[in-house]
Amino acid sequence: MGDPMAPDDVDKLQKLLRAKHPVVTIEGQDEVMVLDGLLVATASERLQVWNWSAVRGLCRGVLGESPENEETEHPAAALYAVLQAKKPRPVLVLLDLLDFLPDPKLARLLKEVCAAYEAEGGTVLLIGETTNLPASIASVAVPFEMSLPDDDALRDMVQSEAREANRRKGIRVKVSGRAMQAMVRNLRGLTLPQARRVVGEALSEDFAFTDEDANAMLATKRRMLHEDGLLEYIQTPLGLNQIAGIRRLKQWLNVRADSFSDEADDFGLRPPRGMLLLGVPGAGKSLCAKAVASSWQRPLLRLDPSALYDRYIGESERRLRSALEQAEAMSPLVLWIDEIEKGFASAAAQSNDGGLSQRMFGTLLSWMQEHTAPVFIVATANNIDALPPELLRKGRFDEIFFVDLPSATVRKAIFRIHLSRRKLDPQTVDLKQLADASEGYTGAEIEAAIESALFEGFPSRKRPDTQTLIAAIRQSPPLSVTMGEKMHHLRRWAESRTVMAD
């Protein structure tokens, strides 16, 4: 017996059947849970159901209880039998049928079956991978996505799994209320089957289920997220005091640090929703994103826009919706959209992707405007010309900051920080000379010069001095020289349109 579908999801599925959508796709969900919910929904609507799988063929009932047509294990035979059936045809459930595509004859049969159901006001449910869905069917298909479990459902599951492990294997269970809250928090954003696997792994590691398993569950969840490739957990040990400069940005963050509390809500404050960080490459925008999460003591998830795109119709939009839904379920957190212009640049101009970039961008903008979960967005960008103008409109972000080339004072601080990290005493070098020699260099370029000087001195085990560091700096020109025209244009644009981070 699998997990039951949430009542709200059963109701949502019921409404789709009642509306007589010709095609409903259900992908990436627990099949047993889906069929269990469909059983409840069709019984309530008093609908007959046919179920097809490559093992049983065409059968009556949601669960395929009784054979309907013999020798219909092949999908083409099953679809032909459906076309020949008397009207009105039952709700048709097809399990993993799209795995048999591309097959021109099968694709044609599926198209005719869907057209017949559309004409007669019936519904075909395609359960399983839908990446091979033909365009003609995708245009009339409605995706059904189950909601993620809430905290109560996750807590009940954890307690149930722990009791069962104790009963069957004698595993010692001793979890405090605070640790249980941490476990539930760490499982947010996962489906119930995924969360069950995380708990099962924690239970199988030893013969005890204790407070320490909360961290083990978080590590397992991080691994699962990395396998998906959409959201990545970022470690944020970096504090604001470890970043040189960005004085105005630090002040902005400190003022809003308590604005997510109930007291702020009673005061009439709306929590900040996000910021856009523009700037020259290597100036420290990524460090700023990490600093936001560290300053506010929130988890940091990185969304790579380029990983969203898929060659199959509708899949890219689904991946974006899934990533945003997962972020909401795991909130409160900071969502870092790195180099946002690479994922949505085509939305700013005519593109040859069939409008995909515009649809993806529209989905993101709608979510930014409407989401209510405490998800704070930090978007970083290098190329302002590639960004759609709608993204820069006031109201999309609480503020747009520009991270410029570091001043002489900030460059001295950068040298001090990076020398200390590499076990070098900053007092043994002339920081003013180094700051003067590195004019026009970014923080990343200064760090690279220090690394280069260390490599040069390592064979003789000689620590770099001021002149060695200056020589390393002068080995390669900064980006502000090699890309001077672009940098000048970017900085001029930002002068009157953004808030300087420092």
N, C-alpha and C positions, 0 to 999 in steps of 0.2 A: 504494500500500500504506500503510495507516494504522498508527498505533501499536498494538501488541498489548495486549490486556487483561491486567492483572496476574493471575498464577496464583491468588492468593487470591480475586480477584473471580470468576474462572471457576469456582472451587470453590463459591463462594457461590451463583452462578447455577445451577450443577448441582444443589445441594441444594434450591433452590426448585422445580426441575422434578421432582426425585425425590419431593418432598413432595406433588406434584400440586396446587399452589395454583391455583385456577381462573383468577385474574387477577393478572398481575404488571405493574406500571407502571414505565416507565423514562423519566425526564424529565431534560432539561438535560444530557445526556451526549453524547459524540461517537458519532454513529450508526454510523460505520464500525467503531469500536472495539467497540461493543456487539455488532454482527453478527458480528465476528470472534470475540469471546468466546463468543457463542451457538453458532457453528459448532463450536467445540471442545467445548462442554458437551453439545450434542445428539449429536455423533458418539460421545462417550464413553458416553452413555446409550443409543445406538442408537435414537434417536427420529427419526421422520419429521417434516418441517416444511413448512408452507405459509407463503408470504410474500405480503402484499398491499400494494400502493401504488397511488395514483391514476394513475400513469403506466403500469405494467405490468399491473395487475389482479392476479388470484389466480394465483400461480406456485408450483411445487414447489421446495424447497430454501431454506436460510436466506437466500441471496443472490438468490433468485428466478431460478434458472437456467433453468427450463423452465415454459412456460405450462401451467396446470392447467385453467382454464375461460376460454373466450373471452367477450369483452364483459363483463368484470367490473371494469372500471376504476371504475365507480360503486360506492361502498361498500355501498349497499343490495343491489345485484346480487351482490356478493362475499359478503356475510353470508348472503344467501338460499341461495347455492350451498353455503356451509359447512354450513348446517342440513340440506340435502338429501344431504350426503355420507354415505358408508357409515361405520359404526363399526368400530373406534375411529378417531376423527378425529385427524389429525396436530396437533402443536403449531402454534398459529396466531399468526403475527407480523403485527401491523397497524401500518403506518407512517403517522403523522399522521392517523389516522382521526377523532380527536376534533375536528379542525379543521372537520369538516363538521357538527358539532352547533351549536346545537340544531335538530334535525329530528325531530319526533315519531315518524315511521315508522322512521327510522334508529336512534333511541334504543331503540325497542321491539325491533328486530331484534338490536341489540347485546346488549340485556338477555337475550333468548332464547338467543343463542349462548353467552353467559357461563354462563347457567343450565344449558345442555346440557353444557358442558365441566365444570361443577361436579358434575353428576350422574354423568358418565362418568369422572371422574378425569383430566381433561386440563387443559391450560394455554393461556390466551390472553395474549400479551404485547403491551401497548399501548406503543409507542415514540413519543415526541414529547410535545408539550404535553398535560398532563392536567388543566388547569384546568376543562374542560367535562365532566369525568367525572360521570355521573349518580350521585346518592346511593346508589341501590340497588346499583350496581356498586362504588362506592368502599368500601362496607361490607365487601366480601369481597376487595378488592384489596390486594396486598402491594407496597409500593414497593421497588425495587431501586436502590441508590445505589453507584456505584463508589467505591472508596477513592481518596484523593488520592495522587499519586506521592511516594515517599520521596526522600531526598537523593540516593541512588545513581541512581535513574531520572532525576532532574532533571539531575544532572551528566552522565550519558551523553547526554542530549538536547542539552544546551548544546554539548558537545564535538562531537557529530555534526553539529549545525547549523553550527558554526564551520568544521569540515572541509569540509562541502559548499559553504559560501559561498566558501571559499578555492579550492576546485577549480573552481567554476563562474564566479566573478567575480573571482578573484584578490585577494580581500579579505585584507589583512594581519592575522594573528592573533598577538597577543602578550599573554597573560593570565597573571599570576602565580598561584601556588597560593592565596595569601591572597585575591586578588580573585575567584578561582573559588569559594571558600567563601562570599564575600559574595554572589555572583550566585545561588548555590543557595539561600542563606538568604532572599534577596529574592524568590525564586520560590515559596517555600513557601506553601501554601494555595490554589494555582491548580491546575486540571486540566492534564494534559499538553498538550492543544491550546491552552489559554490561555497556558501558559508558553512554548510554541513561538511564539505570536504576539508575545509580549513580546520574546523573543530575536530574532525576525525583524525587529521594528521597530528594535532596537538595531543589527543588522547592516546595515540599509538606510540608516541616517543618514549614513554616510561609508564610505570604503574601508578601514576599520580596525576591529578588534575588540580593545579594550585594557581595562586596569583601570578606566578612566573610565566604561566602559559599565555598570558595576555600579550606579552611581547613576541612570543613565538608565533602567535596567530597573526600579528601585524606583519612579521617578516614573511610569512607564507602568502599573505594577501599582496604584499608588494611584489613578490615573485609572479603571482598570477597577473597582476596589472602589467608588468613588463612583458609578459608573454603575449598579451593582447596588443601591445604596441601603441595604444592610443594615449594613455595617461601614464606618467612616470613619476614615482615618488622621488623627491629631491631632498637629500639631507641638508639641514640648514643650521650648522653650528655657528655660522657667521653672525656676529652681532654688529650693530650700527657703529660701535666704536672701532671696529676693524676695517671700516671703509673710510678712506680719506675724502674730505670734501663733502659734496651734496648737502650743504648746510640747510638750505630751504626744504629739501625733501625730508630730511631728518625731522625738522621742526613740524612739517605737515603730518608726518606719521605719529609723532609724539602727541600732538593735539588731538588726534582721532583714535588714540589707542583704546580709550574707554567707551567709544561710541557704539559698541556692539552690546552693551549691557542693558538690562531691563530699566535701570535708572535713566539711561540716555533716552530710551523709548518713552518713558513717562515725561521726560523733559521736552519731548516733541521732536527729537532728532531722528532722522532717517540714517541708518548705517551707510557709510561710503560703499560704492559699488565697484569702483575700479579706477585705475590710472593707466595712461599711455606714456611709455618712456621712449622718447626719440633721442637720437644722438649719433655720434661718430662711432664706427666700429672699434671695439676695444676700450671704450671710455668707461665701462663698468655698469652697463645696463643690467646684465645678468646678475651681477653682485647686488644691485639694488633690489631686484626681484627676490633674491634670497633674504635680503635684509628686512623686507616687509614682513615676510613670514616669521623670521626670527624675532623681530621687534614686537609683533603682536602675538607671538607664541602660538602660531597656527601651522598645521601641516601645509606643505607646499607640493602641489601637483603640477607637472609640466605637460602641456599639450603641444604636440608637434603638428602644425597644420598640414604639412606635406604628407604625413602618415595617414591622413583621413581619406585621401583620394583613392578610388578604386575604379577599375575599368568597367565594372558592371553597372547597369542603369539602376539608380536608386540606392546603391550600396554606400556611396560616399555620404549622402545625406543621412542615411541610417547610422553610419559610424559617428558622425558629428552629434546627432541627437543622443546616441548612446553615451558618448563621452560626457556631454553636458548633464545628462540625467544622472550619470554615475557621480559626477562632481557634486551635484545637488544633494544626493543621498549621503555623501560622505562629509558634508559641511558640518561645522564651519571650517573653512580652509581658504588658502590663497591659490588661485588658478593662474598659472603663468603660461601665457600664449607667446611662445618664443618666435621672433622674427615673423610677426603676423602678416607682413606684406608678401611673404613667399607663398602663403596659403591662399590669400584672397586678392592678390594683385590683379588677376584677370577680371575681377568684378569692376575695376575702375575704367575699363575700356572695352572695345569690341573684342571678343575672343572667339576662338574656333572650337570651344568645348561644348557647344550646344546649350549654353546658358547655365552650365553646372556651377561655375564660380559664382554667378549672381545668386543662384538658389542657395548655395552654401553660405554665402555672405548674408543673405536675407535671413536664413535660419539663425545665424549667430547674432545679428542685430536684434531680432525679435526676442531672443532669449535674454540678451543683455538688458533689454527694456522691461521685460515682463517677469523675470525670475524673482522669487521672493526669498529663496534660501540664502543663508549668509555665506555667499561665495564672492570673494573679492578678486577681481581680475587685474592682473598686471600684464599688459601687453607691451612687448618691446619691438622696435622697428629701427632699421638703418636707412631705408630709402623712402623718404616722404612722398616722392612723386608717384610711387607705386601703390600708395594707399588710396582706397576709394574715399571721396570727399565726405560721404555720409558717416564714415567712422570718426571723422574729426569734428563733427558737429557737437556743440555744447549739449550736454545731457547724456551722451554716450558714456563718457568718462567723467569722474569727478574733477580730474585735473590732467593736463598734458604737460609733462616735464621734459626739459631738454638737458641731456647730459653732455656737456661740452668738454673740450680739451682742458686738462687740469691747469690751474694757475701755478705760479712759482711756489706759493705757500703749500698748495695741495701736492705738488710734485715732491717737495721735501718730505711731506707726511707719507707719501707713497713709498719713497725710498726707505724711510724709517721702518715702515710696516714690513716690507718684503725682506730687508736685510735682517730684521729680528727673527722672521720666520725661518731664515736659513742659517741661524746660529751665528750671525755676524753682528758685531757691536756697532750700532750707528754712530757712536761717539768717536770711532776710529777713522771716520771719513769726513770730508767737508761737504755737508749736505747742501750748502748754498751753491758751491761750484757744480755739484751734480744737478741741482735744480736748474741752474742757468744753462748747462750743457744739454739738457733734455727738453728745452723749449719746443713746443709743437708735438711732443710725444704723448701718447696715451698711457694709461696705467698698465695696460697689457704689454705695450712695447718696452716700458721701463722694466717690468718684471722679466721679460725675455732677455734684456741686456744684462741684468744681474745674473741670470742663469748662465748666459754665455761666458761672463767673466769667471764664474765658478768653474765651468768646464775647462777654461783655458788655464786656470791656476791649479787644478786638481793633480795633474801628473807630477808637478813639483811640490805639491801640498802647500802652495802659497796662497794665503788669503788675499782676495782682491783689495787694492787700496783705491784711493780717489782717482788717480790717473788711469788705472786699469779699467775702472768702471766707465770713465769718460771715453776711453778708447773703444770699449764694447758698445757704448751708445752710438758712437759715430760710425760704426761699421756699416750700418744700413740706415737709409733715410726714413723718416716717419711717414705714415699714411697721409698726414696733412700736407706733405710735399708731393708724393707720388700721385695722389688723387686731389691735388689742391683745388681744382676748379669745382669738383663736386662738393668738397668739404665747405668751400666758401659759399656756394649756393645754399647748402643745407643750413649753415649757421645764419646766413642773412634771412632765410625764410623763418627760422625759429625766433628771431629777435622780438618780433611783435605778435607772435601767435602762440607762444608757449611760456611757461614759467621756468626760469633757469633753476636747475637742481642745486646749483651752488651759488 
